[in-house]
């Protein structure tokens, strides 16, 4: 089981802030493909992953990051400084 957390417009498009999933995905990219196949709202949220950032167990990561042993994956738009 893995916790998937959504922030900002990603959360708005999907409609939930967090969910716990049972996944066979080996990488973040594979998890995204599984999510996109679930429902149209996920497909829309993940249509352009260049507009997304990902954190794995609360550390900024890449889409090819492995999920073995991971407890949480979070998706959010790029942060802007200020």
Buried (B, 14 or more C-beta within 10 A) or exposed (E): EBBBBBBEEBBEBBEEEEEEBEBEBEBBBBBBEBBBEEEEBBEEBBEEBEEBBBBBEEEEBEBEBEBEEBEBBBBBEEEEEE
